């Protein structure tokens, strides 16, 4: 990872903040991204990014008795045409 934001990254972060998105700053000692509520912009010494949002996708139960091999229900199962929404858990995020 580059130490500081490029000009294009700065513009992206500022526009995202203006649009109401969450911003994070990289904490160099802890080596992780930290959420910030009110940024004190210091692009010359800190790296910022738009907080990544968890991916959302749908999992559908068996169709005509054929099950998806890539899905495993921990508790129960999905019936024909039944659908659930899955939200990714973001590891390492604050």
PAZAPA-4460 file (N, C-alpha, C; in steps of 0.05 Angstrom, whole numbers, plus 32768, in hexadecimal, padded with zeros to 4 digits):
% residues 94
    n_x    n_y    n_z   ca_x   ca_y   ca_z    c_x    c_y    c_z   seq   type   mol
   8011   7FE8   8000   8000   8000   8000   8012   8019   8000     1      X     A
   800B   802C   7FEF   8019   8045   7FEE   8015   8054   8009     2      X     A
   8029   8062   8011   8028   8071   802A   8012   8086   802B     3      X     A
   800F   8095   8015   7FFC   80AB   8014   7FE9   80A9   7FFC     4      X     A
   7FD3   80B7   7FFD   7FC0   80B7   7FE7   7FCA   80C5   7FCF     5      X     A
   7FC3   80BB   7FB7   7FC8   80C9   7F9F   7FB3   80E0   7F9D     6      X     A
   7FB7   80F2   7F8A   7FA4   8108   7F86   7F88   80FD   7F80     7      X     A
   7F87   80E9   7F6F   7F6D   80DD   7F68   7F5F   80D0   7F80     8      X     A
   7F6F   80C3   7F91   7F64   80B7   7FAA   7F5A   80CC   7FBD     9      X     A
   7F68   80E3   7FBF   7F60   80F9   7FD0   7F44   8103   7FC7    10      X     A
   7F42   8107   7FAD   7F29   8111   7FA1   7F12   80FD   7FA7    11      X     A
   7F18   80E4   7FA2   7F03   80CF   7FA7   7EFA   80CF   7FC4    12      X     A
   7F0D   80D1   7FD7   7F06   80D1   7FF4   7EF6   80EA   7FFB    13      X     A
   7EFE   8101   7FF1   7EF0   8119   7FF8   7ED4   811A   7FEC    14      X     A
   7ED1   8110   7FD3   7EB6   810F   7FC7   7EA5   80FB   7FD6    15      X     A
   7EB0   80E4   7FDF   7EA1   80D0   7FEE   7E98   80DC   8009    16      X     A
   7EAA   80EA   8016   7EA3   80F7   8030   7E8C   810B   802C    17      X     A
   7E8E   811B   8017   7E79   812F   8011   7E5E   8121   800C    18      X     A
   7E5F   8109   8000   7E47   80F9   7FFA   7E3C   80EA   8012    19      X     A
   7E4A   80EC   8029   7E41   80E0   8041   7E4B   80C4   8047    20      X     A
   7E60   80BB   8038   7E6B   80A1   803C   7E7E   80A2   8054    21      X     A
   7E83   808A   805F   7E96   8088   8076   7EB2   8088   806C    22      X     A
   7EC4   8095   807B   7EE0   8097   8074   7EF1   808A   8089    23      X     A
   7F07   807E   8081   7F1A   8072   8093   7F36   807D   808E    24      X     A
   7F46   807D   80A4   7F62   8085   80A2   7F73   806D   80AA    25      X     A
   7F8A   806A   809D   7F9C   8053   80A3   7FAD   805A   80BB    26      X     A
   7FAB   8049   80D0   7FBB   804D   80E8   7FD5   803E   80E5    27      X     A
   7FEB   804C   80E1   8004   803F   80D9   8010   802E   80F0    28      X     A
   800B   8035   8109   8016   8025   811F   8007   800B   8122    29      X     A
   7FEC   800C   8120   7FDC   7FF4   8124   7FD9   7FE5   810A    30      X     A
   7FE1   7FF1   80F3   7FDF   7FE5   80D9   7FC3   7FDC   80D2    31      X     A
   7FB0   7FEF   80D7   7F94   7FE9   80CF   7F85   8003   80CA    32      X     A
   7F6E   8000   80BC   7F5D   8017   80B5   7F4B   801D   80CD    33      X     A
   7F49   8037   80D3   7F38   8040   80EA   7F22   8052   80DF    34      X     A
   7F0A   804E   80E9   7EF3   8060   80E1   7EF8   807B   80ED    35      X     A
   7EF1   8090   80DE   7EF2   80AB   80E9   7ED7   80B9   80E3    36      X     A
   7ECD   80C7   80F7   7EB3   80D5   80F4   7EB6   80F0   80E7    37      X     A
   7EC9   8100   80F1   7ECE   811A   80E6   7EEB   811C   80DE    38      X     A
   7EF1   8118   80C5   7F0D   8117   80BC   7F1B   8132   80C1    39      X     A
   7F33   8130   80CB   7F45   8147   80CB   7F59   8142   80B5    40      X     A
   7F53   814C   809D   7F62   8145   8085   7F7F   814C   8088    41      X     A
   7F90   8139   8084   7FAD   813D   8085   7FB9   812A   8070    42      X     A
   7FB3   812E   8057   7FBC   811C   8042   7FDA   811B   8040    43      X     A
   7FE8   812E   804A   8006   812E   8048   8013   811A   805B    44      X     A
   8003   8111   806F   800F   80FE   8083   7FFE   80E6   8088    45      X     A
   7FE5   80E5   807E   7FD3   80CF   8083   7FC7   80C4   8069    46      X     A
   7FC0   80AB   806A   7FB2   809F   8053   7F95   809A   805A    47      X     A
   7F83   80A2   8049   7F66   80A0   804D   7F5A   808E   8038    48      X     A
   7F42   8083   803E   7F33   8074   802A   7F15   8075   8031    49      X     A
   7F05   806E   801D   7EE9   806B   8022   7EE5   8050   802F    50      X     A
   7ED6   804F   8044   7ED2   8035   8052   7EC5   8021   8040    51      X     A
   7ED1   8009   803E   7EC6   7FF4   802E   7EAC   7FEA   803A    52      X     A
   7E98   7FE6   8028   7E7F   7FDC   8031   7E7E   7FBE   802D    53      X     A
   7E71   7FAF   803F   7E70   7F92   803B   7E60   7F8C   8022    54      X     A
   7E69   7F77   8014   7E5A   7F6E   7FFC   7E40   7F61   8005    55      X     A
   7E2C   7F64   7FF5   7E12   7F58   7FFA   7E0B   7F47   7FE1    56      X     A
   7E02   7F2F   7FE7   7DF9   7F1E   7FD1   7DE3   7F0C   7FDA    57      X     A
   7DD6   7EFF   7FC8   7DC0   7EEE   7FCF   7DC7   7ED1   7FC9    58      X     A
   7DBE   7EC0   7FDB   7DC1   7EA3   7FD8   7DA6   7E97   7FD5    59      X     A
   7DA3   7E86   7FC1   7D89   7E7A   7FBB   7D8B   7E5C   7FC1    60      X     A
   7D75   7E52   7FCC   7D73   7E36   7FD3   7D73   7E24   7FBA    61      X     A
   7D6F   7E0B   7FBE   7D6F   7DF8   7FA8   7D5A   7DFF   7F93    62      X     A
   7D60   7DF9   7F7B   7D4C   7DFD   7F65   7D48   7DE1   7F59    63      X     A
   7D2F   7DD9   7F59   7D28   7DBE   7F4F   7D39   7DA8   7F5C    64      X     A
   7D3F   7DAB   7F76   7D4D   7D97   7F85   7D6B   7D98   7F81    65      X     A
   7D76   7DAB   7F71   7D93   7DAD   7F6D   7D9E   7DC2   7F80    66      X     A
   7DB1   7DBA   7F91   7DBC   7DCC   7FA5   7DD5   7DDA   7F9B    67      X     A
   7DDA   7DF2   7FA5   7DF2   7E00   7F9F   7E09   7DF3   7FAF    68      X     A
   7E1E   7DEC   7FA2   7E34   7DDF   7FB0   7E45   7DF4   7FC0    69      X     A
   7E43   7E0D   7FB8   7E54   7E21   7FC5   7E48   7E2C   7FDE    70      X     A
   7E2F   7E24   7FE5   7E22   7E2E   7FFD   7E1E   7E18   8011    71      X     A
   7E21   7E1F   802A   7E1C   7E0C   8040   7E0D   7E1B   8056    72      X     A
   7DF6   7E12   805C   7DE6   7E1F   8072   7DF0   7E13   808C    73      X     A
   7DF6   7E24   809F   7DFF   7E1B   80B9   7DE7   7E11   80C9    74      X     A
   7DD0   7E1D   80C7   7DB9   7E15   80D7   7DA1   7E15   80C5    75      X     A
   7D99   7DFE   80BB   7D81   7DFD   80AA   7D8A   7DFC   808D    76      X     A
   7D77   7E00   807B   7D7C   7DFF   805F   7D69   7E11   8050    77      X     A
   7D6E   7E17   8037   7D5D   7E27   8027   7D4C   7E15   8015    78      X     A
   7D33   7E1B   8012   7D21   7E0B   8001   7D22   7E15   7FE4    79      X     A
   7D13   7E07   7FD3   7D11   7E0F   7FB7   7D09   7E2D   7FB5    80      X     A
   7D19   7E3C   7FA7   7D13   7E58   7FA1   7D16   7E6A   7FB9    81      X     A
   7D1C   7E60   7FD1   7D20   7E71   7FE9   7D3A   7E80   7FE6    82      X     A
   7D3B   7E98   7FF0   7D52   7EA9   7FEC   7D59   7EB8   8005    83      X     A
   7D73   7EBB   800B   7D7B   7ECC   8022   7D90   7EDF   8018    84      X     A
   7D93   7EF6   8026   7DA8   7F09   8020   7DBF   7F05   8033    85      X     A
   7DD7   7F05   8029   7DEF   7F00   8039   7DFF   7F1A   8038    86      X     A
   7E0A   7F22   8050   7E1A   7F3A   8051   7E36   7F31   805C    87      X     A
   7E4A   7F39   804D   7E66   7F32   8054   7E6E   7F3E   806F    88      X     A
   7E7D   7F2F   807F   7E89   7F3A   8097   7EA5   7F43   8090    89      X     A
   7EAA   7F5D   8095   7EC4   7F69   808E   7ED8   7F64   80A4    90      X     A
   7EEA   7F52   80A0   7EFF   7F4C   80B4   7F13   7F63   80B5    91      X     A
   7F1C   7F69   80CD   7F31   7F7E   80CF   7F26   7F9A   80CE    92      X     A
   7F0C   7F9D   80CD   7F01   7FB8   80CC   7EF8   7FC0   80E8    93      X     A
   7EF9   7FDA   80EC   7EF0   7FE4   8106   7ED3   7FE9   8106    94      X     A
***
